[in-house]
Amino acid sequence: MEDEYIRKHHKHEIRDNQCTSSLVKHVKAPVHLVWSLVRSFDQPQKYKPFVSECVAQGNFEIGSVREVNVRSGLPATTSTERLELLNDEEHIFGMKIVGGDHRLKNYSSVITVHPEIVDGRPGTVVIESFVVDVPDGNTKDETCYFVEALIKCNLKSLADVSERLAVQDRTEPIDRI
């Protein structure tokens, strides 16, 4: 199923000076909890450990912009990001970096959230894909490795936060529903 989701929702047009990748995370929490975190364009710091604060403008619809402050330790302090895609029915979120003091030029990503059963309980498959320019002085492999490492941290944190919320929710096994 993951390959099918990637083919359907994670197509990026890529130029010669860009790299792209898709990452998958299985989360032991129901889709509605995971999606509520992913879709919160105005509060990415709820699960993104490298975001210290966010100021969003607009009505949180396509074209809305947020200014993100990045925690120290990364080669950036700010990022300006635009909401490109938000589909609450199919659980698809897309954003593009449009400014900031970092090296992720022409970065865009898509996150999709899909239901699955994990240990007899509602779970979620989260897929995040991206495309980004390769900065001068770096290779495609170096750039992909760096971005993948950031996304893996975000996805791990998303899983941790979602799973804590799921325990608080006391979600019943599916065969009891």
BELGI-V164569 format. One record per helix or strand. SS is the DSSP state (2 for helix, 1 for strand). FROM is the first residue (numbers start at 0). TO is the last residue. If there is no record, write none. Layout:
ss-><SS/SS>
from-><FROM/FROM>
to-><TO/TO>
//
This chain:
ss-><2/1/2/2/1/1/1/1/1/1/2/2>
from-><1/17/30/43/50/64/77/91/107/120/139/173>
to-><8/26/37/45/56/69/86/99/117/132/168/175>
//
